[in-house]
């Protein structure tokens, strides 16, 4: 029986976490056996940055410099270096900017920006997350349903996002 709980900080660049259990079996006569470390669990750490819209990188209005800069911002976001990504994306005021703001916990700013964007499945889904965070569950449900209606693949994303998966369980959606 393993009874162990620990919090592990998720830092910039951390994508996977490997956990190896080691054990010791103690008999009633106090003799012991130490089994080999063979039980390794690998966890993939999910993050909102997976929702980034890479298609925005191919904006025909971008100069070559802007394309390079934007791609660098997406890499920073993927590495969870949100401060540095925001420094670049702030000028673009697009979906990925709202995503970085959400990742940083700037939910109101992100929501205001999302409300100015075309209402795509991604925008509805990110809006649902933000609404969950600020306690507006009824709007979160509406946004989630709309996101899934526009893009059925969003259903498979639900379990990766704690706010959304809790909402779905709580309201039996």
Backbone as a printed PyTorch tensor [residue, N CA C, xyz], in Angstrom:
tensor([[[  0.8450,  -1.1690,   0.0000],
         [  0.0000,   0.0000,   0.0000],
         [  0.8920,   1.2340,   0.0000]],

        [[  0.6760,   2.1030,  -0.9660],
         [  1.4230,   3.3520,  -1.0330],
         [  0.4770,   4.4770,  -0.6400]],

        [[  0.8660,   5.2110,   0.3460],
         [  0.0890,   6.3750,   0.7750],
         [  1.0210,   7.5600,   0.7820]],

        [[  1.0090,   8.2600,  -0.3020],
         [  1.9720,   9.3310,  -0.4710],
         [  1.3430,  10.4280,  -1.3150]],

        [[  1.4390,  11.6300,  -0.8640],
         [  0.9340,  12.7720,  -1.6010],
         [  2.0170,  13.8400,  -1.5960]],

        [[  2.2050,  14.4450,  -2.7390],
         [  3.1440,  15.5570,  -2.8020],
         [  2.7000,  16.5160,  -3.8960]],

        [[  2.9720,  17.7730,  -3.7000],
         [  2.7500,  18.7660,  -4.7390],
         [  4.0610,  18.9360,  -5.4730]],

        [[  3.9740,  19.0730,  -6.7650],
         [  5.1800,  19.2310,  -7.5620],
         [  5.0130,  20.4810,  -8.4250]],

        [[  5.9290,  21.4160,  -8.3290],
         [  5.7770,  22.6580,  -9.1030],
         [  5.9780,  22.4070, -10.5890]],

        [[  5.1190,  22.9770, -11.3970],
         [  5.2640,  22.8920, -12.8430],
         [  5.9360,  24.1780, -13.2870]],

        [[  7.1670,  24.0340, -13.7390],
         [  7.9710,  25.1840, -14.1280],
         [  8.0780,  25.2900, -15.6440]],

        [[  8.6730,  26.3640, -16.0950],
         [  8.8740,  26.5700, -17.5260],
         [  9.5900,  25.3620, -18.1210]],

        [[  9.0860,  24.9040, -19.2480],
         [  9.7300,  23.8170, -19.9700],
         [  9.3650,  22.4180, -19.5050]],

        [[  8.6860,  22.2580, -18.3990],
         [  8.3580,  20.9210, -17.8880],
         [  7.1800,  20.3590, -18.6730]],

        [[  7.4030,  19.2760, -19.4110],
         [  6.3620,  18.6730, -20.2360],
         [  5.9230,  17.3150, -19.6930]],

        [[  6.8520,  16.5790, -19.0880],
         [  6.5650,  15.2490, -18.5660],
         [  7.1120,  15.1290, -17.1570]],

        [[  6.4930,  14.2660, -16.3950],
         [  6.9550,  13.9850, -15.0500],
         [  7.0000,  12.4730, -14.9120]],

        [[  8.1510,  11.9470, -14.5500],
         [  8.2940,  10.5060, -14.3780],
         [  8.4000,  10.2070, -12.8940]],

        [[  7.6260,   9.2520, -12.4720],
         [  7.5830,   8.8680, -11.0720],
         [  7.9570,   7.3950, -10.9740]],

        [[  9.0210,   7.1100, -10.2430],
         [  9.4500,   5.7380, -10.0270],
         [  9.2370,   5.4030,  -8.5680]],

        [[  8.5340,   4.3280,  -8.3400],
         [  8.2590,   3.8990,  -6.9770],
         [  9.3330,   2.9260,  -6.5290]],

        [[  9.8250,   3.1480,  -5.3560],
         [ 10.7290,   2.1630,  -4.7940],
         [ 10.0620,   1.6410,  -3.5330]],

        [[ 10.4040,   0.4660,  -3.1860],
         [  9.7140,  -0.1260,  -2.0470],
         [ 10.6290,  -0.9590,  -1.1790]],

        [[ 10.0600,  -1.3830,  -0.1040],
         [ 10.7610,  -2.2460,   0.8370],
         [  9.6950,  -3.1240,   1.4640]],

        [[  9.8990,  -4.3890,   1.3590],
         [  8.9590,  -5.3470,   1.9300],
         [  9.5850,  -5.8880,   3.2020]],

        [[  8.8890,  -5.6820,   4.2980],
         [  9.3930,  -6.1380,   5.5900],
         [  8.5190,  -7.2880,   6.0910]],

        [[  9.1790,  -8.3880,   6.3970],
         [  8.4640,  -9.5700,   6.8930],
         [  8.2560,  -9.4510,   8.4030]],

        [[  7.4450, -10.3480,   8.9440],
         [  7.1770, -10.3140,  10.3880],
         [  8.4300, -10.5890,  11.2090]],

        [[  9.4080, -11.3000,  10.6070],
         [ 10.6620, -11.5560,  11.3380],
         [ 11.6640, -10.4180,  11.1610]],

        [[ 11.2000,  -9.3000,  10.5940],
         [ 11.9760,  -8.0800,  10.3670],
         [ 13.0150,  -8.2130,   9.2490]],

        [[ 12.9950,  -9.3140,   8.5250],
         [ 13.8490,  -9.3980,   7.3440],
         [ 13.1910,  -8.5460,   6.2580]],

        [[ 13.9950,  -8.1200,   5.3110],
         [ 13.4660,  -7.2080,   4.3030],
         [ 13.9240,  -7.6080,   2.9160]],

        [[ 13.1060,  -7.2250,   1.9820],
         [ 13.4140,  -7.4270,   0.5770],
         [ 13.1520,  -6.1000,  -0.1270]],

        [[ 14.0990,  -5.6730,  -0.9510],
         [ 13.9500,  -4.4290,  -1.7050],
         [ 13.8060,  -4.7960,  -3.1850]],

        [[ 12.5860,  -4.6520,  -3.7170],
         [ 12.3850,  -4.9840,  -5.1340],
         [ 13.0510,  -3.9510,  -6.0350]],

        [[ 13.3420,  -4.3620,  -7.2520],
         [ 13.9450,  -3.4600,  -8.2360],
         [ 12.9640,  -2.3400,  -8.5720]],

        [[ 13.5030,  -1.2090,  -8.9600],
         [ 12.6800,  -0.0550,  -9.3460],
         [ 12.2130,  -0.2510, -10.7880]],

        [[ 11.1020,  -0.8820, -10.9440],
         [ 10.6210,  -1.1400, -12.2960],
         [  9.2990,  -0.4440, -12.5860]],

        [[  8.6190,  -0.0080, -11.5780],
         [  7.3290,   0.6520, -11.7770],
         [  7.5390,   2.1430, -11.9690]],

        [[  7.6230,   2.5540, -13.2250],
         [  7.7810,   3.9700, -13.5180],
         [  6.5280,   4.4590, -14.2210]],

        [[  5.9470,   5.4870, -13.6780],
         [  4.7670,   6.1060, -14.2740],
         [  5.2090,   7.4130, -14.9160]],

        [[  4.7790,   7.6330, -16.1260],
         [  5.0930,   8.8800, -16.8110],
         [  3.8080,   9.6550, -16.9900]],

        [[  3.8120,  10.8790, -16.5180],
         [  2.6550,  11.7570, -16.6320],
         [  2.9730,  12.8410, -17.6510]],

        [[  2.0710,  13.0590, -18.5640],
         [  2.1930,  14.1680, -19.4920],
         [  1.4650,  15.3380, -18.8560]],

        [[  2.1650,  16.4260, -18.7100],
         [  1.5950,  17.5950, -18.0550],
         [  0.8820,  18.4340, -19.1100]],

        [[ -0.3960,  18.5210, -18.9460],
         [ -1.2180,  19.2600, -19.8840],
         [ -1.2590,  20.7300, -19.4680]],

        [[ -1.3840,  21.5750, -20.4550],
         [ -1.4320,  23.0000, -20.1590],
         [ -2.2990,  23.6980, -21.1930]],

        [[ -2.8020,  24.8360, -20.8190],
         [ -3.6220,  25.6030, -21.7470],
         [ -2.8500,  26.0120, -22.9920]],

        [[ -1.5220,  26.0840, -22.8960],
         [ -0.7620,  26.4980, -24.0740],
         [ -0.9680,  25.5450, -25.2440]],

        [[ -1.4840,  24.3410, -24.9670],
         [ -1.7990,  23.3970, -26.0460],
         [ -2.9380,  23.9150, -26.9140]],

        [[ -3.6730,  24.8900, -26.4270],
         [ -4.7880,  25.4650, -27.1790],
         [ -4.3430,  26.5640, -28.1410]],

        [[ -3.0490,  26.8360, -28.1930],
         [ -2.5590,  27.9090, -29.0570],
         [ -2.9660,  27.6510, -30.5070]],

        [[ -3.3030,  28.7190, -31.1820],
         [ -3.6930,  28.6410, -32.5870],
         [ -2.4760,  28.9830, -33.4400]],

        [[ -1.8280,  27.9590, -33.9540],
         [ -0.6240,  28.1510, -34.7700],
         [ -0.9440,  28.7370, -36.1370]],

        [[ -2.2010,  28.6180, -36.5590],
         [ -2.5730,  29.1820, -37.8710],
         [ -2.3970,  30.6950, -37.8810]],

        [[ -2.4820,  31.3120, -36.7150],
         [ -2.3260,  32.7650, -36.6650],
         [ -0.9160,  33.1940, -37.0490]],

        [[  0.0210,  32.2720, -36.9670],
         [  1.3950,  32.5460, -37.3590],
         [  1.4920,  32.8720, -38.8520]],

        [[  0.5680,  32.3390, -39.6370],
         [  0.6250,  32.4960, -41.0910],
         [ -0.2550,  33.6410, -41.5840]],

        [[ -0.3420,  34.6850, -40.8110],
         [ -1.1030,  35.8650, -41.1780],
         [ -0.4430,  36.5040, -42.4060]],

        [[ -1.1770,  36.6540, -43.5080],
         [ -0.5700,  37.2170, -44.7190],
         [ -0.1410,  38.6760, -44.5540]],

        [[ -0.6400,  39.3460, -43.5290],
         [ -0.2660,  40.7390, -43.3000],
         [  1.0350,  40.8820, -42.5170]],

        [[  1.5580,  39.7730, -41.9830],
         [  2.7930,  39.8200, -41.2010],
         [  3.9860,  40.0730, -42.1120]],

        [[  4.8870,  40.9040, -41.6260],
         [  6.1910,  41.0150, -42.2700],
         [  6.9980,  39.7860, -41.8560]],

        [[  8.1290,  39.5860, -42.4880],
         [  8.9760,  38.4440, -42.1170],
         [  9.4150,  38.5680, -40.6560]],

        [[  9.7360,  39.7900, -40.2470],
         [ 10.1500,  40.0170, -38.8610],
         [  9.0260,  39.6680, -37.8880]],

        [[  7.8050,  40.0660, -38.2080],
         [  6.6650,  39.7590, -37.3400],
         [  6.4320,  38.2460, -37.2580]],

        [[  6.5660,  37.5470, -38.3700],
         [  6.3890,  36.0920, -38.3730],
         [  7.4000,  35.4100, -37.4590]],

        [[  8.6500,  35.8540, -37.5530],
         [  9.7060,  35.2830, -36.6990],
         [  9.4230,  35.5910, -35.2350]],

        [[  9.0470,  36.8230, -34.9690],
         [  8.7370,  37.2540, -33.6000],
         [  7.5430,  36.4710, -33.0330]],

        [[  6.5080,  36.3010, -33.8440],
         [  5.3050,  35.6000, -33.4060],
         [  5.6150,  34.1290, -33.1290]],

        [[  6.4080,  33.5180, -34.0010],
         [  6.7960,  32.1160, -33.7880],
         [  7.5980,  31.9730, -32.4970]],

        [[  8.4670,  32.9200, -32.2280],
         [  9.2370,  32.8950, -30.9680],
         [  8.2940,  32.9900, -29.7740]],

        [[  7.2700,  33.8290, -29.8770],
         [  6.2950,  33.9670, -28.7910],
         [  5.5540,  32.6470, -28.5570]],

        [[  5.1960,  31.9480, -29.6290],
         [  4.5190,  30.6540, -29.4740],
         [  5.4250,  29.6260, -28.7940]],

        [[  6.7100,  29.6650, -29.1230],
         [  7.6620,  28.7560, -28.4570],
         [  7.7880,  29.1000, -26.9750]],

        [[  7.8340,  30.3760, -26.6780],
         [  7.8890,  30.7980, -25.2740],
         [  6.6420,  30.3380, -24.5270]],

        [[  5.5050,  30.4660, -25.1740],
         [  4.2610,  30.0260, -24.5460],
         [  4.3000,  28.5200, -24.3010]],

        [[  4.7750,  27.7580, -25.2760],
         [  4.8560,  26.3040, -25.1350],
         [  5.7850,  25.9090, -23.9810]],

        [[  6.8010,  26.7230, -23.7380],
         [  7.7370,  26.4670, -22.6280],
         [  7.2710,  27.0990, -21.3260]],

        [[  6.0550,  27.6060, -21.3250],
         [  5.4330,  28.2250, -20.1490],
         [  6.1820,  29.4670, -19.6560]],

        [[  6.7980,  30.1580, -20.5870],
         [  7.4470,  31.4260, -20.2790],
         [  6.4750,  32.5360, -20.6950]],

        [[  5.3880,  32.5870, -19.9410],
         [  4.2620,  33.4370, -20.3150],
         [  4.5840,  34.9240, -20.2910]],

        [[  5.3810,  35.3690, -19.3300],
         [  5.7340,  36.7960, -19.2640],
         [  6.4130,  37.2430, -20.5550]],

        [[  7.3650,  36.4430, -20.9880],
         [  8.1200,  36.7930, -22.1960],
         [  7.2470,  36.6720, -23.4400]],

        [[  6.3660,  35.6700, -23.4660],
         [  5.4520,  35.5150, -24.6070],
         [  4.4950,  36.7000, -24.6840]],

        [[  3.9880,  37.1220, -23.5390],
         [  3.0620,  38.2460, -23.5190],
         [  3.7200,  39.5290, -23.9960]],

        [[  4.9830,  39.7030, -23.6660],
         [  5.7000,  40.9040, -24.1060],
         [  5.6730,  41.0320, -25.6330]],

        [[  5.6720,  39.8990, -26.3260],
         [  5.6120,  39.9090, -27.7870],
         [  4.1660,  39.9770, -28.2710]],

        [[  3.3020,  39.1420, -27.7030],
         [  1.9370,  39.0000, -28.2160],
         [  1.0180,  40.1720, -27.8920]],

        [[  1.3760,  40.9670, -26.9030],
         [  0.5230,  42.1070, -26.5150],
         [  0.2040,  43.0200, -27.6950]],

        [[  1.1280,  43.1300, -28.6240],
         [  0.9230,  44.0110, -29.7710],
         [ -0.0800,  43.4530, -30.7790]],

        [[ -0.3650,  42.1590, -30.7170],
         [ -1.2080,  41.5300, -31.7330],
         [ -2.6850,  41.4750, -31.3520]],

        [[ -2.9760,  41.4620, -30.0930],
         [ -4.3660,  41.4770, -29.6030],
         [ -5.2430,  40.4400, -30.3160]],

        [[ -4.7590,  39.1940, -30.3510],
         [ -5.4860,  38.1140, -30.9970],
         [ -5.7880,  36.9960, -30.0030]],

        [[ -6.2650,  35.8750, -30.5120],
         [ -6.6340,  34.7400, -29.6620],
         [ -5.4520,  34.2760, -28.8060]],

        [[ -4.2640,  34.1710, -29.3970],
         [ -3.1040,  33.6970, -28.6350],
         [ -2.7180,  34.6820, -27.5310]],

        [[ -2.9470,  35.9480, -27.7560],
         [ -2.7230,  36.9410, -26.6980],
         [ -3.6730,  36.6680, -25.5380]],

        [[ -4.9420,  36.4280, -25.8580],
         [ -5.9290,  36.1110, -24.8110],
         [ -5.5560,  34.8200, -24.0810]],

        [[ -5.0240,  33.8560, -24.8200],
         [ -4.6150,  32.5910, -24.2070],
         [ -3.4800,  32.8040, -23.2070]],

        [[ -2.4920,  33.5880, -23.5800],
         [ -1.3780,  33.8730, -22.6580],
         [ -1.8920,  34.6160, -21.4290]],

        [[ -2.7690,  35.5690, -21.6350],
         [ -3.3440,  36.2960, -20.4930],
         [ -4.0720,  35.3310, -19.5560]],

        [[ -4.7990,  34.3760, -20.1280],
         [ -5.5060,  33.3750, -19.3250],
         [ -4.5170,  32.5060, -18.5620]],

        [[ -3.4620,  32.0690, -19.2320],
         [ -2.4370,  31.2480, -18.5810],
         [ -1.7970,  31.9770, -17.4030]],

        [[ -1.7210,  33.2890, -17.4980],
         [ -1.1170,  34.1020, -16.4430],
         [ -2.1120,  34.4750, -15.3490]],

        [[ -3.3790,  34.1360, -15.5630],
         [ -4.3910,  34.4610, -14.5610],
         [ -5.0280,  35.8240, -14.7320]],

        [[ -4.7560,  36.4820, -15.8490],
         [ -5.3580,  37.7810, -16.1370],
         [ -6.6890,  37.5490, -16.8510]],

        [[ -7.6100,  36.9410, -16.1540],
         [ -8.8510,  36.4680, -16.7600],
         [ -9.7300,  37.5850, -17.3010]],

        [[ -9.8590,  38.6830, -16.5770],
         [-10.7180,  39.7710, -17.0450],
         [-10.1750,  40.3820, -18.3320]],

        [[ -8.8590,  40.6090, -18.3710],
         [ -8.2410,  41.1550, -19.5910],
         [ -8.4380,  40.2030, -20.7610]],

        [[ -8.2400,  38.9290, -20.4980],
         [ -8.4020,  37.9190, -21.5540],
         [ -9.8450,  37.8940, -22.0540]],

        [[-10.7910,  37.9630, -21.1370],
         [-12.2050,  37.9300, -21.5090],
         [-12.5780,  39.1410, -22.3660]],

        [[-12.0980,  40.3080, -21.9710],
         [-12.3750,  41.5200, -22.7510],
         [-11.8240,  41.3810, -24.1800]],

        [[-10.6370,  40.8370, -24.2920],
         [-10.0360,  40.6450, -25.6080],
         [-10.8210,  39.6090, -26.4190]],

        [[-11.1990,  38.5080, -25.7920],
         [-11.9730,  37.4710, -26.4900],
         [-13.2910,  38.0190, -27.0230]],

        [[-13.9100,  38.9200, -26.2730],
         [-15.2100,  39.4590, -26.6970],
         [-15.0940,  40.2870, -27.9770]],

        [[-13.8950,  40.7170, -28.3290],
         [-13.6840,  41.5120, -29.5410],
         [-13.3050,  40.6560, -30.7500]],

        [[-13.0810,  39.3630, -30.5220],
         [-12.6090,  38.4730, -31.5830],
         [-13.7720,  37.7310, -32.2340]],

        [[-13.5720,  37.2350, -33.4590],
         [-14.5950,  36.3790, -34.0740],
         [-14.8750,  35.1840, -33.1660]],

        [[-16.1280,  34.8180, -33.0310],
         [-16.5290,  33.7810, -32.0800],
         [-16.3730,  32.3830, -32.6840]],

        [[-15.1580,  31.8550, -32.5910],
         [-14.8210,  30.5170, -33.0840],
         [-14.9490,  29.5090, -31.9410]],

        [[-14.7940,  28.2420, -32.2620],
         [-14.8280,  27.1990, -31.2300],
         [-13.7470,  27.4390, -30.1870]],

        [[-12.5580,  27.8290, -30.6220],
         [-11.4650,  28.0930, -29.6780],
         [-11.8060,  29.2460, -28.7450]],

        [[-12.3790,  30.3000, -29.3060],
         [-12.7430,  31.4710, -28.5060],
         [-13.8250,  31.0970, -27.4950]],

        [[-14.8240,  30.3270, -27.9270],
         [-15.8730,  29.8940, -27.0000],
         [-15.2860,  29.0160, -25.8940]],

        [[-14.3890,  28.0980, -26.2490],
         [-13.8250,  27.1820, -25.2600],
         [-12.9840,  27.9320, -24.2280]],

        [[-12.1030,  28.8070, -24.6920],
         [-11.2850,  29.5940, -23.7680],
         [-12.1760,  30.4880, -22.9110]],

        [[-13.2130,  31.0350, -23.5070],
         [-14.1750,  31.8340, -22.7400],
         [-14.8520,  31.0150, -21.6570]],

        [[-15.1500,  29.7490, -21.9500],
         [-15.7520,  28.8620, -20.9450],
         [-14.8090,  28.6680, -19.7600]],

        [[-13.5380,  28.4940, -20.0420],
         [-12.5440,  28.3440, -18.9670],
         [-12.5110,  29.6000, -18.1020]],

        [[-12.4640,  30.7350, -18.7540],
         [-12.4160,  32.0030, -18.0110],
         [-13.6790,  32.1770, -17.1790]],

        [[-14.8360,  31.8810, -17.7590],
         [-16.0980,  32.0130, -17.0130],
         [-16.1120,  31.0980, -15.7910]],

        [[-15.5690,  29.9120, -15.9250],
         [-15.4520,  29.0070, -14.7650],
         [-14.5950,  29.6530, -13.6810]],

        [[-13.4910,  30.2270, -14.0980],
         [-12.5600,  30.8210, -13.1340],
         [-13.1610,  31.9940, -12.3780]],

        [[-14.0090,  32.7500, -13.0340],
         [-14.5960,  33.9220, -12.3690],
         [-15.9490,  33.6200, -11.7490]],

        [[-16.3790,  32.3590, -11.8240],
         [-17.6000,  31.9400, -11.1440],
         [-18.8890,  32.1200, -11.9170]],

        [[-18.7940,  32.3550, -13.2030],
         [-19.9920,  32.5050, -14.0250],
         [-20.2730,  31.1760, -14.7380]],

        [[-20.8270,  30.2190, -13.9830],
         [-21.0060,  28.8720, -14.5080],
         [-22.0430,  28.7960, -15.6170]],

        [[-23.0950,  29.5810, -15.5300],
         [-24.1310,  29.5000, -16.5720],
         [-23.5670,  29.9250, -17.9290]],

        [[-22.7930,  30.9880, -17.9540],
         [-22.1790,  31.4040, -19.2210],
         [-21.1190,  30.3950, -19.6540]],

        [[-20.3910,  29.8330, -18.6970],
         [-19.3860,  28.8220, -19.0240],
         [-20.0310,  27.6280, -19.7260]],

        [[-21.1820,  27.2070, -19.2240],
         [-21.8960,  26.0740, -19.8320],
         [-22.3200,  26.4250, -21.2590]],

        [[-22.8660,  27.6120, -21.4380],
         [-23.2860,  28.0440, -22.7750],
         [-22.0940,  28.0610, -23.7370]],

        [[-20.9920,  28.6330, -23.2700],
         [-19.8020,  28.7340, -24.1170],
         [-19.2370,  27.3580, -24.4400]],

        [[-19.2180,  26.4760, -23.4560],
         [-18.7020,  25.1260, -23.6860],
         [-19.5580,  24.3890, -24.7110]],

        [[-20.8600,  24.4820, -24.5650],
         [-21.7650,  23.8190, -25.5200],
         [-21.5740,  24.3700, -26.9300]],

        [[-21.4200,  25.6720, -27.0340],
         [-21.2080,  26.2800, -28.3480],
         [-19.8760,  25.8390, -28.9480]],

        [[-18.8360,  25.7800, -28.1240],
         [-17.5190,  25.3360, -28.5980],
         [-17.5910,  23.9110, -29.1370]],

        [[-18.2600,  23.0290, -28.4070],
         [-18.3770,  21.6260, -28.8180],
         [-19.2700,  21.4650, -30.0420]],

        [[-20.2460,  22.3460, -30.1820],
         [-21.1130,  22.3160, -31.3620],
         [-20.3180,  22.7010, -32.6080]],

        [[-19.4540,  23.7050, -32.4730],
         [-18.6540,  24.1660, -33.6050],
         [-17.4790,  23.2450, -33.9220]],

        [[-16.9720,  22.5720, -32.8850],
         [-15.8200,  21.6780, -33.0580],
         [-15.9650,  20.5030, -32.0940]],

        [[-16.4100,  19.3760, -32.6120],
         [-16.6600,  18.1990, -31.7730],
         [-15.3970,  17.6880, -31.0820]],

        [[-14.2200,  18.0300, -31.6020],
         [-12.9580,  17.6110, -30.9890],
         [-12.7700,  18.2220, -29.5940]],

        [[-13.4570,  19.3100, -29.3200],
         [-13.3420,  19.9580, -28.0030],
         [-13.8080,  19.0210, -26.8890]],

        [[-14.7060,  18.0990, -27.1960],
         [-15.1750,  17.1340, -26.1960],
         [-14.0010,  16.3440, -25.6290]],

        [[-13.0240,  16.0240, -26.4800],
         [-11.8830,  15.2370, -26.0410],
         [-10.8880,  16.0580, -25.2270]],

        [[-11.0160,  17.3460, -25.2550],
         [-10.1330,  18.2430, -24.5030],
         [-10.6130,  18.4290, -23.0630]],

        [[-11.8760,  18.1930, -22.8050],
         [-12.5060,  18.5210, -21.5240],
         [-11.7510,  17.9710, -20.3260]],

        [[-11.3450,  16.7270, -20.3690],
         [-10.6670,  16.1170, -19.2130],
         [ -9.3020,  16.7180, -18.9320]],

        [[ -8.7220,  17.4140, -19.8890],
         [ -7.4090,  18.0270, -19.6850],
         [ -7.4890,  19.3490, -18.9280]],

        [[ -8.6600,  19.9310, -18.8850],
         [ -8.8240,  21.2500, -18.2650],
         [ -9.6910,  21.1180, -17.0280]],

        [[ -9.0660,  21.2800, -15.8750],
         [ -9.7440,  21.0040, -14.6050],
         [-11.0120,  21.8310, -14.4220]],

        [[-10.9690,  23.0940, -14.8160],
         [-12.1560,  23.9310, -14.6390],
         [-13.3380,  23.3640, -15.4300]],

        [[-13.0680,  22.9690, -16.6550],
         [-14.1290,  22.4770, -17.5340],
         [-14.5980,  21.0900, -17.0930]],

        [[-13.6740,  20.2180, -16.7500],
         [-14.0850,  18.8630, -16.3450],
         [-14.8940,  18.9000, -15.0530]],

        [[-14.5540,  19.7850, -14.1270],
         [-15.3520,  19.9320, -12.8990],
         [-16.7390,  20.4720, -13.2180]],

        [[-16.8150,  21.4160, -14.1280],
         [-18.0990,  21.9800, -14.5390],
         [-18.9910,  20.8990, -15.1470]],

        [[-18.4170,  20.0910, -16.0180],
         [-19.1680,  19.0270, -16.6890],
         [-19.6960,  18.0140, -15.6670]],

        [[-18.8510,  17.6290, -14.7150],
         [-19.2920,  16.6770, -13.6800],
         [-20.3540,  17.2900, -12.7700]],

        [[-20.1280,  18.5120, -12.3730],
         [-21.0440,  19.1790, -11.4400],
         [-22.4440,  19.3280, -12.0400]],

        [[-22.5170,  19.6380, -13.3220],
         [-23.8060,  19.9030, -13.9590],
         [-24.2590,  18.7490, -14.8590]],

        [[-23.5150,  17.6600, -14.8120],
         [-23.8810,  16.4540, -15.5600],
         [-24.1660,  16.7900, -17.0370]],

        [[-23.2300,  17.4680, -17.6150],
         [-23.3740,  17.9020, -19.0260],
         [-22.9530,  16.7630, -19.9240]]])
